Each structure stands twice: as structure tokens, then as C-alpha cells.
């Protein structure tokens, strides 16, 4: 068996110490490469998240008041939007409508903003199809929402591809009306928020 002397141990130790600068240099050289593939900082956020309006809770109708299919109520909902002035916020009143849907429609009620997604006119709920013909020049067979500014017609019985009720069936509107967040609490139909971008 080979005899290990004190001199051998010392010289191996010195050789190991001599390798440290080499390893350090190799690590320093490879570090940028490693950081390139695994960055330690997150991408810089160039644009902040969009401002979202806040609103409180509002009882917009009693379910027991809207007993028949197509019964409805208009209401005003107040949204608080951040504003970068000493005022801090501005309040916007959003006109809305809640409609009792007929059986088989998939939902008991629909609650939407009446601000037309086309150019912002306030549209109406036309319970009588004759009103849709008269105000929107559209031969409706049932109740519809009708914007008299440029004749957009929204169908309460249809949803668009994004699942929003009130699909556009006529006119230039680019999408279904903005939807309110709501819930049924006992007999109260309570609105507690709105779809993002709804007052733009
Ligand atoms: S603003 Fe309603 S259709 Fe143009």
C-alpha cells in the first residue's frame, strides 16, 4: 500500500487551492450566460393595469315586482373612477335595465348597461316589437333593445361568442351591451359591479 507522507498531503492541498481562481474565473465567465437564460428580475412593466371603476351595492329591483316575462325596471348605478387630479375620482352614473326573461331563456334575469357600445347613446328596452320597427327600423318578433341613434338592435334571448347576453342582431354596434355583475339576495336583485371598460 502506497505510503502518504505529510509532504503529499501539503502538495495536494496547495494544488486544490490553486484551482480556486480557475473555478472562480469559469463561474464569473458563465454567470451572464446563466442569467440570460434564467433572469432574476421580472420584465419592466411599461403600462400600468387599466383603471377599473368601482361601485357599491345597489338593489335595482325586487324579483317579486317583476313577475311576468319581459317585466323590467330602469335604474341608475354610480361608478367611481380613479382620476389623477386633486379630486381623486369622478363619479359616473350608468343607466341600466333589468329584465325578467321568459322560461327556457337560460337565466331568470338579465342586467345590462343601457350605454350603447357603438357610440355611447342611451338605448331603450322596447317591450313591444312595434317600437323596434318604429325606432330602429327592424322587424322584430319579440322584445328587443333598440338604439335610436344608428339603429343597433340587441336580442335579449341570444348571447354572443363571449357569453354576453344581448347579441347584436342589427346595426353597427361592435358587441353586446356591457353587463352588470349582480346576484339575487332573497327578493332583492343586487348589482355590485360592472364589466371592465363599460364607461369608455
Ligand atoms: S350609438 Fe347606438 S347605434 Fe350608434
Boltz pocket constraint, residues with backbone or C-beta under 6 A from the ligand:
constraints:
  - pocket:
      binder: B
      contacts: [[A, 116], [A, 117], [A, 118], [A, 119], [A, 120], [A, 121], [A, 123], [A, 147], [A, 148], [A, 149], [A, 150], [A, 151], [A, 152], [A, 171], [A, 172], [A, 173]]
      max_distance: 6.0
